[in-house]
Amino acid sequence: MPTSLFIVTDVAPYRHGPAGVHGVLPQAAVALAELAGLAGLTPAPVRSVAELVPAALDAGGVLALFTIGETPWSAEQRAAIVAGVRAGRLAILGVHAATDACSDWEEYGALVGARFDGHPWTTSFDIDVVDGSHPSTDHLGATWRWHDEVYLFRDLRPDARVLLRVADGQLDMTVPGARRPPAGFPLAWCFSEGAGRCFYTSLGHFPGAWETPDYLRHLQGGLTWSLGGDG
């Protein structure tokens, strides 16, 4: 039974320059620690992955990732994460910029479900609740009004269970960089990797998200599912 929620908020440069620092990270870490307690887990904040020994990962838990850039995971840590997820010892809870990390780690994309491919929009929009039976969405209605960055994704896993997506007609397709990827505009999804469970939401860029009960319940439900909950 996992006992730790590793809250990883490491900010690292990209290969060709600095990554933007999300000012919301300390607030997110506090909120995730609160969710850990509600789930009966021990929060373990990780601001630098150098602090996280592979043995702790081997012991299992949930790896909450709000990261960006080329997170400097060691080869030993990478192996422990992949093996832990596939064996069911570790679960993944990916938040917002986690898909914009570790471009040099091929297996990482499989753990978060897709790769970030730009964000032409920061806007208010309606979200379609694609799957209202999941613990992360069962408190929402058919649509959810939200304000955030809207990410483009590439390489979405074909087995990803999409939970939220941007409702049709909500995005200005005339802004620079606007396009419709093959996967459309998914916002949250989940899937299994071996015996492990992985959940990701792209929402959460602004401080207001972390003060919004519906958003925190969305994350709480993702955590519940990642720990083996029904839905």
Secondary structure, DSSP 8 states (H G I E B T S, - for coil): ---EEEEE--B--BTTB-----TTHHHHHHHHHHHHHHTT-EEEEESSGGG--HHHHHT-EEEEE--BB-----HHHHHHHHHHHHHTSEEEEEEGGGGGB-TT-HHHHHHHSSEE----EEEEEEEEES-TTSTTTTTS-SEEEEEEEE--EES--TT-EEEEEE-TT-S-TTSTT----TT--EEEEEEEETTEEEEEE----SGGGGG-HHHHHHHHHHHHHHTT---
